[in-house]
């Protein structure tokens, strides 16, 4: 009877240790994945910031180009008036 209790106790202990080892082996890939996801979030955040900077530069250049187009049009008008067209 004591041998059976000892056997069942040993079996339960081995089972619990087996579950613990299995859980620890499964948690490492999950932790690695969480680290990679965080790195990806950081990269996406950086890309968004860079995109906003580029959009601001593009908007500023668009305004400069529009201003230059107006000046060119004025100069073309003056040239036409000078040449009598």
C-alpha positions in Angstrom: 0.0 0.0 0.0 2.8 2.4 0.9 4.6 1.4 -2.3 1.4 2.3 -4.4 1.1 5.7 -2.7 4.8 6.3 -3.3 4.4 5.2 -6.9 1.4 7.5 -7.4 3.2 10.4 -5.8 6.2 9.8 -7.9 4.0 9.6 -11.0 2.2 12.8 -10.1 5.5 14.6 -9.4 7.0 13.5 -12.8 3.8 14.6 -14.5 3.9 18.0 -12.9 7.6 18.4 -13.8 6.8 17.4 -17.3 4.0 20.0 -17.6 6.4 22.7 -16.2 9.1 21.8 -18.7 6.6 21.8 -21.5 5.2 25.2 -20.5 8.7 26.7 -20.2 9.7 25.4 -23.6 6.5 26.9 -25.1 6.9 30.3 -23.4 10.4 31.0 -24.9 9.2 31.2 -28.5 6.3 33.4 -27.3 8.7 35.7 -25.5 10.9 35.9 -28.5 7.9 36.7 -30.6 6.9 39.5 -28.2 10.3 41.0 -28.5 10.2 40.9 -32.3 6.7 42.4 -32.3 7.9 45.3 -30.1 10.8 45.9 -32.5 8.4 45.9 -35.3 6.2 48.5 -33.5 9.3 50.7 -33.0 10.2 50.4 -36.7 6.6 51.3 -37.7 6.6 54.3 -35.4 9.9 55.5 -36.9 8.5 55.0 -40.4 5.5 57.1 -39.5 7.6 59.9 -38.2 9.8 59.8 -41.3 6.8 59.8 -43.5 5.4 62.9 -41.7 8.7 64.7 -42.2 8.7 63.8 -45.9 5.1 65.0 -46.3 6.0 68.3 -44.7 9.0 68.8 -47.0 6.8 67.9 -50.0 4.2 70.4 -49.0 6.8 73.1 -48.5 8.3 72.3 -51.9 4.9 72.3 -53.5 4.2 75.8 -52.2 7.6 77.0 -53.4 7.0 75.5 -56.9 3.5 77.2 -57.0 5.2 80.5 -56.1 7.8 80.0 -58.8 5.1 79.2 -61.4 3.4 82.5 -60.6 6.6 84.4 -61.0 7.3 82.6 -64.3 3.8 83.5 -65.5 4.3 87.1 -64.6 7.7 87.2 -66.4 6.2 85.6 -69.5 3.4 88.2 -69.4 6.0 91.0 -69.2 8.1 89.5 -72.0 4.9 89.2 -74.2 4.1 92.8 -73.4 7.7 93.9 -74.2 7.7 92.1 -77.6 4.2 93.5 -78.4 2.4 90.1 -78.5 
